[in-house]
Amino acid sequence: MTLDAQTLEMVAANEADWDARAPLHAASDFYDRPAEFWFADYEWEDLGPLEGRDVLHLQCHLGTETIAFARRGARTSGLDLSSESLEAARRIADDAGVEVDYVHANVYDAVDAVQGKQFDIVYTGKGALCYLPDLKEWAEVVRELLKPGGALYLVEFHPLLNSLREVSLPGESDELVLRADYLEGRGPIAHDSTVTYTGDEVPGRQTSYEWRHGLGEITTTLAGAGFHLTSLRESEVLPWPRWSTMEQTPEGWWRLPDDAPRIPLLFALKATRVSAS
């Protein structure tokens, strides 16, 4: 990892913060859903058959999604910065009766952490990219993690949603108002709220840090790292109700009502490693 000392301190603060949040998340109703709930149908269409394939879920948190890959026959690994998250993830996998190899490491150290193993698919997203201070180095790590011809599948909150804020702060209205940056470039954003997104108060919560990444930065960085973009979807649904006016879909996800603007809330990007170098 080539991050500078100040950034490494921020990453360490994020690790402590996720360690504090993990037990609360594991006990919350927010995560008390089947693994398949967290996937849109188009994700399985894009990923294709997983039987016998090697899949790595980066920044997997509690592994609530990770076990779905194992259930579909993949040789599955999950990697996360938080040891407390992985402790819960191992319990969840055991309860589900599936085998997942969980690895405790910073995403930038993933190549060494998995001992040079390469994968058919690297899956990541839904709140992961914002914790990456250096997108170029991340893309190079992902390339090294993939077999030649392997695919990165990234399903992430859309930068437009991020600029409207993923979660309302106290006193904010539910109007679709730009409140934060869409584009990258301003450096780390500090968060000091003591309440996590499951609604729980986190005792002694640490300051955490996030970084913005626009869609242009993401796609251009991946292209420069030796990836070929094969698909890019933008979706108007979320797995939780960001605004009180959202309506539930038949699948249990949430979308804005018909009289609201149609805007992208998630995006799904698939890119293959085209270089063996």
C-alpha positions as CSV (number, residue, x, y, z in Angstrom):
1,M,0.0,0.0,0.0
2,T,1.4,3.4,-1.0
3,L,-1.0,5.7,0.9
4,D,0.6,8.6,2.8
5,A,0.7,8.6,6.6
6,Q,-2.2,11.0,7.0
7,T,-4.5,8.9,4.8
8,L,-3.4,5.7,6.6
9,E,-4.6,7.3,9.8
10,M,-8.0,8.0,8.3
11,V,-8.2,4.4,7.1
12,A,-7.3,3.2,10.6
13,A,-10.1,5.4,11.9
14,N,-12.5,3.8,9.5
15,E,-11.4,0.4,10.6
16,A,-12.1,1.3,14.3
17,D,-15.5,2.8,13.3
18,W,-16.6,-0.3,11.4
19,D,-15.5,-2.5,14.3
20,A,-17.7,-0.4,16.6
21,R,-20.7,-0.6,14.2
22,A,-20.5,-4.3,13.2
23,P,-22.1,-5.9,16.3
24,L,-25.0,-3.4,16.1
25,H,-25.5,-4.0,12.4
26,A,-25.4,-7.8,12.9
27,A,-28.2,-7.5,15.5
28,S,-30.3,-5.0,13.6
29,D,-33.5,-5.6,11.6
30,F,-31.9,-3.8,8.7
31,Y,-29.8,-6.9,7.9
32,D,-32.3,-9.5,9.0
33,R,-33.2,-10.4,5.4
34,P,-32.3,-13.4,3.1
35,A,-29.1,-13.0,1.2
36,E,-30.9,-12.9,-2.1
37,F,-32.8,-9.8,-1.0
38,W,-29.7,-7.7,-1.5
39,F,-29.4,-8.5,-5.2
40,A,-31.3,-7.0,-8.1
41,D,-32.3,-9.6,-10.8
42,Y,-30.0,-7.9,-13.3
43,E,-27.0,-8.7,-11.2
44,W,-27.4,-12.5,-11.6
45,E,-28.1,-11.9,-15.3
46,D,-24.8,-10.0,-15.6
47,L,-22.8,-12.4,-13.5
48,G,-23.9,-15.5,-15.3
49,P,-23.5,-19.0,-13.9
50,L,-21.3,-19.2,-10.8
51,E,-20.9,-23.0,-10.3
52,G,-17.3,-23.9,-9.9
53,R,-16.0,-20.3,-10.3
54,D,-13.8,-18.4,-7.9
55,V,-15.5,-15.3,-6.5
56,L,-14.0,-12.6,-4.2
57,H,-16.3,-10.1,-2.5
58,L,-14.2,-7.1,-1.5
59,Q,-15.3,-4.9,1.4
60,C,-17.9,-7.6,2.3
61,H,-18.8,-6.3,5.8
62,L,-21.1,-8.9,7.5
63,G,-21.1,-11.2,4.5
64,T,-24.9,-11.0,4.2
65,E,-24.5,-10.9,0.4
66,T,-21.3,-13.0,0.2
67,I,-23.1,-16.2,1.1
68,A,-25.4,-15.9,-1.9
69,F,-22.4,-16.6,-4.2
70,A,-21.5,-19.8,-2.2
71,R,-25.1,-20.9,-2.5
72,R,-24.8,-20.7,-6.3
73,G,-21.9,-23.0,-6.3
74,A,-19.0,-20.5,-6.3
75,R,-15.7,-21.0,-4.4
76,T,-16.3,-17.9,-2.4
77,S,-14.0,-15.6,-0.5
78,G,-14.8,-12.3,1.4
79,L,-12.4,-9.6,2.4
80,D,-13.0,-6.8,4.8
81,L,-11.1,-4.2,6.9
82,S,-13.1,-4.9,10.0
83,S,-12.3,-8.0,12.1
84,E,-15.6,-7.5,14.1
85,S,-17.5,-7.5,10.8
86,L,-15.8,-10.8,9.7
87,E,-16.5,-12.4,13.1
88,A,-20.2,-11.8,12.4
89,A,-19.7,-12.9,8.8
90,R,-18.3,-16.3,9.8
91,R,-21.3,-16.9,12.1
92,I,-23.7,-15.9,9.3
93,A,-22.0,-18.3,6.9
94,D,-22.0,-21.1,9.5
95,D,-25.7,-20.6,10.2
96,A,-26.4,-20.7,6.4
97,G,-24.4,-23.9,6.1
98,V,-22.1,-22.6,3.4
99,E,-18.3,-22.4,3.1
100,V,-16.8,-18.9,2.7
101,D,-13.1,-18.1,3.2
102,Y,-13.0,-14.7,5.0
103,V,-9.8,-12.6,5.0
104,H,-9.1,-9.7,7.3
105,A,-7.2,-7.0,5.3
106,N,-7.3,-3.5,3.9
107,V,-8.5,-3.7,0.3
108,Y,-5.2,-2.2,-0.9
109,D,-3.4,-5.2,0.7
110,A,-5.7,-7.7,-0.8
111,V,-3.2,-9.3,-3.2
112,D,-0.9,-10.3,-0.4
113,A,-3.7,-11.2,1.9
114,V,-5.1,-13.8,-0.5
115,Q,-1.5,-15.0,-1.1
116,G,-1.6,-14.2,-4.8
117,K,-4.7,-16.2,-5.6
118,Q,-6.6,-15.0,-8.6
119,F,-10.4,-15.0,-9.2
120,D,-12.9,-15.3,-12.0
121,I,-15.0,-12.5,-10.5
122,V,-14.4,-9.7,-8.0
123,Y,-17.6,-8.3,-6.7
124,T,-17.9,-5.1,-4.7
125,G,-20.1,-2.1,-4.0
126,K,-23.3,-0.9,-2.3
127,G,-21.3,1.5,0.0
128,A,-17.7,0.4,-0.7
129,L,-16.1,2.9,-3.1
130,C,-16.6,5.9,-0.8
131,Y,-14.1,4.4,1.6
132,L,-11.3,4.3,-1.1
133,P,-9.0,7.3,-1.0
134,D,-7.0,6.2,-4.1
135,L,-9.1,4.8,-6.9
136,K,-6.2,4.2,-9.3
137,E,-4.4,2.0,-6.8
138,W,-7.7,0.2,-6.1
139,A,-8.2,-0.6,-9.8
140,E,-4.6,-2.0,-10.1
141,V,-5.3,-4.2,-7.0
142,V,-8.5,-5.5,-8.6
143,R,-6.7,-6.2,-11.9
144,E,-4.1,-8.3,-10.0
145,L,-6.8,-10.2,-8.2
146,L,-8.4,-11.3,-11.4
147,K,-7.5,-14.0,-13.8
148,P,-6.9,-12.8,-17.3
149,G,-10.4,-12.5,-18.8
150,G,-11.9,-12.3,-15.3
151,A,-14.5,-9.7,-14.5
152,L,-15.0,-7.0,-11.9
153,Y,-18.7,-6.5,-11.1
154,L,-19.4,-3.3,-9.2
155,V,-22.8,-2.4,-8.0
156,E,-22.7,0.9,-6.2
157,F,-24.8,3.8,-5.0
158,H,-24.9,6.3,-7.9
159,P,-22.9,9.5,-7.5
160,L,-26.1,11.4,-8.0
161,L,-27.6,9.7,-4.9
162,N,-24.4,10.5,-3.0
163,S,-24.8,14.2,-3.9
164,L,-28.4,14.1,-2.6
165,R,-27.0,12.3,0.4
166,E,-27.5,8.6,0.9
167,V,-29.1,9.1,4.3
168,S,-30.9,12.3,5.6
169,L,-29.2,14.2,8.3
170,P,-31.3,15.5,11.3
171,G,-33.4,18.5,10.3
172,E,-33.1,17.9,6.5
173,S,-36.2,17.8,4.3
174,D,-36.9,14.9,1.9
175,E,-36.7,17.2,-1.1
176,L,-34.5,16.2,-4.0
177,V,-31.9,18.9,-3.3
178,L,-28.2,18.7,-4.1
179,R,-26.4,18.8,-0.7
180,A,-23.0,17.3,-1.5
181,D,-20.4,16.8,-4.3
182,Y,-21.1,14.5,-7.2
183,L,-17.5,14.8,-8.5
184,E,-14.3,13.8,-6.8
185,G,-11.5,16.2,-6.0
186,R,-12.1,17.8,-2.6
187,G,-10.4,15.1,-0.6
188,P,-11.7,13.3,2.5
189,I,-15.1,14.1,4.0
190,A,-15.3,13.6,7.8
191,H,-18.4,12.2,9.4
192,D,-19.0,12.6,13.1
193,S,-22.6,11.4,13.6
194,T,-23.0,9.0,16.4
195,V,-25.9,7.2,14.7
196,T,-25.2,4.5,12.1
197,Y,-27.5,3.9,9.0
198,T,-29.3,1.1,10.8
199,G,-30.6,3.8,13.2
200,D,-28.5,2.6,16.2
201,E,-26.5,4.8,18.5
202,V,-22.8,3.8,18.4
203,P,-21.1,4.3,21.8
204,G,-17.8,6.0,21.4
205,R,-18.1,6.1,17.6
206,Q,-14.9,7.3,15.9
207,T,-14.8,10.0,13.2
208,S,-15.0,8.2,9.8
209,Y,-13.8,9.4,6.4
210,E,-15.2,9.1,2.9
211,W,-14.1,10.1,-0.6
212,R,-16.3,11.0,-3.6
213,H,-15.8,9.3,-6.9
214,G,-17.8,10.4,-10.0
215,L,-18.9,7.9,-12.7
216,G,-16.4,9.4,-15.2
217,E,-13.5,8.9,-12.8
218,I,-14.5,5.3,-12.1
219,T,-14.8,4.3,-15.8
220,T,-11.7,6.1,-16.9
221,T,-9.6,4.7,-14.1
222,L,-10.7,1.2,-14.9
223,A,-10.0,1.7,-18.6
224,G,-6.5,3.0,-17.7
225,A,-5.8,-0.1,-15.5
226,G,-6.4,-2.6,-18.3
227,F,-10.1,-3.2,-18.1
228,H,-12.7,-3.5,-20.9
229,L,-16.1,-2.1,-19.9
230,T,-18.8,-4.5,-21.1
231,S,-21.9,-3.0,-19.4
232,L,-23.1,-0.1,-17.4
233,R,-26.6,0.0,-16.0
234,E,-28.3,2.8,-14.1
235,S,-31.2,1.9,-11.9
236,E,-33.9,3.8,-10.1
237,V,-34.4,1.4,-7.2
238,L,-32.7,1.0,-3.8
239,P,-32.9,-1.8,-1.3
240,W,-34.0,0.6,1.4
241,P,-36.2,3.7,1.5
242,R,-34.0,6.8,1.2
243,W,-37.0,9.1,1.1
244,S,-40.3,8.8,3.0
245,T,-42.2,9.2,-0.3
246,M,-40.6,6.1,-1.9
247,E,-42.9,3.2,-2.8
248,Q,-42.0,-0.5,-2.4
249,T,-41.6,-2.6,-5.5
250,P,-43.0,-6.2,-5.8
251,E,-39.4,-7.4,-5.1
252,G,-39.3,-5.5,-1.8
253,W,-36.9,-2.7,-3.0
254,W,-37.9,1.0,-3.2
255,R,-38.4,3.6,-5.9
256,L,-39.6,7.2,-6.1
257,P,-43.3,7.7,-7.0
258,D,-44.4,8.1,-10.6
259,D,-44.8,11.9,-10.2
260,A,-41.2,12.3,-9.1
261,P,-38.2,12.7,-11.5
262,R,-36.7,9.5,-12.7
263,I,-33.1,9.6,-11.5
264,P,-30.4,6.9,-11.1
265,L,-29.9,5.7,-7.5
266,L,-27.7,2.7,-8.2
267,F,-25.3,1.7,-11.0
268,A,-23.9,-1.7,-12.0
269,L,-20.7,-1.8,-14.0
270,K,-19.1,-4.9,-15.4
271,A,-15.5,-4.8,-16.7
272,T,-13.2,-7.6,-17.8
273,R,-9.4,-7.8,-17.4
274,V,-8.0,-7.8,-20.9
275,S,-4.3,-7.7,-20.2
276,A,-2.3,-10.5,-18.8
277,S,0.6,-8.2,-17.9
